[in-house]
C-alpha cells in the first residue's frame, strides 16, 4: 500500500473527531488538534499524530480532565496566571494569550504562568502566536523524570523543552524549539517502533551504561545535550517553570503519574517582550535584528526553522503525506476510541 495525502483541514477534522468521540469538549479537541496537525504540517512526526494515542492513554488512566475550562486568575502586574484545571495546556494557552499580549504591550514584558496542566505538544506554535503580535517570546516547561543529569546514572530531569522566537516583518519569525535532552523522548519511541538502533550518546540503560537499544534507553535514561551545559539549562527550567511557579518538577510529575506511558502533568512558563519598548527609541530593533539574521544567512548557515517552514509550504500546497501505518492508526483510533489504547 502506498502513502496517502490528506489536506490539512481534512486531517484537522479527523483529529478533532477522534478526541470528541472519547469525550473531550469541543474547545479542548480543537486546541489539541491544532497542535498535532501543526506537528504533521511542519514535518515534526514526533509531535504529530503519533501523539494522539498518548493523549487517549492519559484520558483512559484518569490523569487528564477532558472538558476542563481554564480559569484566568484575577491578577495585575506582569504575571498573567491561568489554571488549566487538569486539562491539556493547549487550551489554557489559547485562553490566556489575549490578556498576555495586552499585558506585554502595557508593561513592555509579561509572563504567562500555566498551572495544573497536562502537556505533550511542541512549543513553537505558541511562540509563533507571540511573534505574530510583533513580540519576542520564550517558553519552557519541565516534563517527567527521564533524563539523567550530566555525570548521573538515574533519571531526574525531564526532556525540558525550551523555545525562543523573534518577530520579523517580511519573513517567518526566527524560532527555535528544542528539548534539553539530546533528543525528544518521542524520537526514541519512533526508533523503537522502527526497530532501529539509537545513535551513540543518546541514552544509558538502567545500570548507567551507554546503550543503543531503544527499549533499554526507555527503561534507563536519556542524556542531556551538550553534557554539563544542557544539564544546567534543564535544571534552570526545573527551577523557573516548576519550583518558581508552584508546580511539579519532573521527578514530582513522575511520582504523581507513576508512568511515562501517558502525557506528563506540570506547569509552563512563557515570557514575552515588546522589542520597541525595550529599545527605548534607540533605533529600530526589528531592523537591527534583521541585519544580524541576514549576516548569519549570508555565511550559508541554516537558520532554525528553515526546514520546518519548507515542510509547511509543501503541506499547505500539497497536503500531508501519511504512511499506510499512520493512515491505519488514524482509522483505528477513530473507530475504537479508548479501546484502541492500553
N, C-alpha and C positions, 0 to 999 in steps of 0.2 A: 504494500500500500504506500502511495506517495504522500508527501506532505500536503497539507491543505492550507489555503489562505482565507483569512476572515477579516472583514473590515473592523476598524476599531470600535465603532458604535455597536456592531453586532456582538463582538466579544464582550463589551461592557454589559450589554443586556443579558448575555448568558451568565456572566459572573454575578450580576445583581440577582438573577433568578435563583441561582444556587443558594445564595445567602438568605433570600426571602423564604425559600422553601423550607429552611430549617429554623425559621423563627426570628431572624434579625429584622429589626424595624427598617422601614424604607430609607430613613436617613442613615442608619448605620450601614446598610447594604450598599448604598450609593457611595459613601465615603470609602468603604473597603474596596469596592470595585475600582474606584478611581486610582487608588494606589497600585493595585495589582495590574491593571491594564497599562499604567504608566511604566511598570517594570518590563512588560512584554513589548510595549511600543518602543522603548529605548534600548532594547537588546540586553536587558539585565534579567536573564532567566531565573537567577537565584531569588529574585523578588517579584516574579510573575505568578503565573497560575500554579506553579509548584507550591506556593504558599497557601492555597485555598484549603487543602487537606489539613494543614496545621491549625488553621482557624477553626475548622469544624471539630477537630480533636479537642481544641481548647473549650469550645462550647459543650461538647459531649462530657468533658471532665468537670463541668460546672465551674470553670475558672474565668469566665467572661460573662458579662451581662448583655444579652443580645439586643435589648431595647433601651439601653441606657440613654438618658438625656443629660448631657454635660451641663454643669451649672457654673456660670461665671460669678466669681466672688465679688463682693462689693468692696473694691479696693481703690485707693488713689495712689499717686506717685508712679514710679517707674515699673512696678511689678504688677502684671496682669496675671491673675491666677484662675485656672479653670479646673474643676473637679470632673474627671471623666466618668465618675460613678461606676467604676468597674468595667466600663466598656472599652472598646478599642480606641487608641489615641487618635485615629484618623478624623473622626467626627469632632472630637474635642478641639483639635487644631482648627478645623473649619469654623467652628462656632466662636473660637477665641480670636481669630485673625482680624476681624474688623476693628475691635477695640484695641488690639495690639498695635495695628498700624496707626490708628488715631493717636494712641498714647506716644508712639515713637515720633510722630510728627510734632506733637505738642512739646515734648521734652528733649528731643534730639536722640534719645535712645530709650529702649524699654526692654523688659524681659517678660516672656510668656512662660509661666510655670504650669505644666500639666501634671496633675496628681492622680493617683489611683487609676492608672490606665494599663491596658494590655497592648503590647507593641510588637510589630513584626516588620513594618514597612521601611522602605528606603527613606532617607531624609531629603533627597534632592527635590522631590515635588514640593515639599514645604518651603525649602529655601527659594525655589523659583517663584512661589507665591509671594514671598517677601520682596525679591528683586523686581518683580513686576510692578511694585509700587515705588521703584526708584530707591529702595533701601538696601543696605548691606545686611547680611544675616549670618548668624552662627547657630547651629543646632547640635545637641548632643544628648545621649541617654545611656544609662547602663543596660545590661541585659540580664542573663543569669550566668552563674559561675561556670565557664567552660574554658577559660584561658589561664594558664599558669603565669605568674609574674616572672620577669627575667631572673633566671637562676633558681626558680622554684620548680617543684615537681607535681603540684596539685592545683586543680582549678580554683581560682579565687576571683579573678577579674571576669567581666563579660567581654563580648566582642566590641562593645562600647563604640558605636559609630559616631563620627564627627563630621560635620559638613559646614561649608562656608560658601557664601555667594556674594558676588559684586555685580551691581547693575551696569549695563552698557546700553547706550542709546540706540545704536544701529546694528547690534549683533546680539546673539544669545548671551545671557549672563555668564560670567566666569564662575563656575560652580565645581567644587569637588565634594565628594561624599565617600568616605571610606571607613571600614572597620579598623580599629586599632589592633586587632589580631592580624596575622599575616593575610588571612582571607576571612570573609564572612563564613559563618557556620554552614550556611546554605550551600556554599561551594563544595564543602567536604561531603555533604549529603548527595550532591549531584555526582561527585566522583564515585561514591558508594553505589548509587543507582546504576552507574555505567560500568561498574566492575573494574575501574581503573585505579592504579596506584597513585598515591599523592606525591607531589614534588618534595624533594628534601627540604627540611627546615620548616615544615608547616605544623608539625604536631609531635607529641610524645605519647607513649602508651601509659597504662595505669601504674607502671613501675618507674616512670620518668625517663624511659629510654626512647630515643628517636624512632619514629615509625613512618612507613609509607602506606600502611593499611588503614583505609578509612574507618573500618569498624573499630580497630584498636585506638585510633585517634578520637573517635566519638566516645569511647569508654575511658580515654585518658584526658588529654588536654591539648588545646591548640596553643600556639605560641604568639606572643606579641610581635608586631612588625618592628624592625629596627632595634631588636634587643631591648636594652635598658631604656632607650628613648621612647619606644612605643609603650613600654610598661609604665613609664612615668606619665605619659599622656592619658593612658587608660585609667590610671589612679586618679588623676585630676578630674576626669569625668565622673568617677565614682563619688568623689567628694562634692563636686559642684552640682551634678544632676541627680545625686542620691541623697547623701547626708545633708547638704545645704538646703534642699527644698523639702526636707521632711519625708522622703520617700525611700523605697528599698535601694540598698546597694545590691550588687549582683549576687553575692553569697546569700543575702537575706531573701532575694527573689527566688533562688533555687530552693531554699528551705521552705518557703511558702508554697511553691508549686509541687515540689517533690519529684519533678521530672523535667527533662529537656525535650520531651516529645510534643510539648504544647508551647504556645506563644508566651513569652516572659511578661511578668507583671512588675511595673516600676513606674517612674515618672519621667518627665522630659523637660529639658531646659532649652529655650530658644531665645536668642538675643537679636535685636535689630538696631541698626544705626542709620541716622539720616546724614549722608555724606556732606550735604550742603551746610547743615548746622555745625558739624564738626570742623569744616574748613573755615568757617567764620569769616567768609569774604576773601580769604587768601587764595584766590584762584578758583578754577572750576575743577573740583575733584574728579568728576567723571571724565573730563577731557584729559586730565593728567594721568588717570588710571588707564585710559585708552592708549596713550602714548607708551606706557610701560608694558601693557599687554602686547601691543604691536611689536615692541622690541623683542619680546620672547618669541613670537611667531616668526619674526624676520630671521631668526637664527635657525629656523627649521624645526624648532622644538614643538612638540604636540601640547596643546592646551588641554587641561582637564575638561572632560565633557564633549570633546570633539567627536569621539566615536558614538557617544550617546545621541548627539544631535544628528549625526549622519544616519543612525538607525531610525531615529524619529522621522526624519524626512522620508525614508523608504517606507516606513509603516503608514505614514499619512498618505503617501502616493499609491501604495500597492496593497495595503493591508498587512496583517501579521501572519507569518508562516507558523503553522503548528505541525509538529511531527505527528505521526499516527498515534504514538503513545499519549501525547498531550491531548489530541482530539478525543481519544478513548477515555482519558481521565476526566475531561470536562463532562462527557456524556454520562459517565458512571456517577460522578458527584451530583449531577443534576437529577439523575434517576433515583439514586439510593439515599441521598442525603446523609444523615449521621450514621446510617448503617454501612456507609462506604468506608468509614474510618474505624480504627481500633479504639 
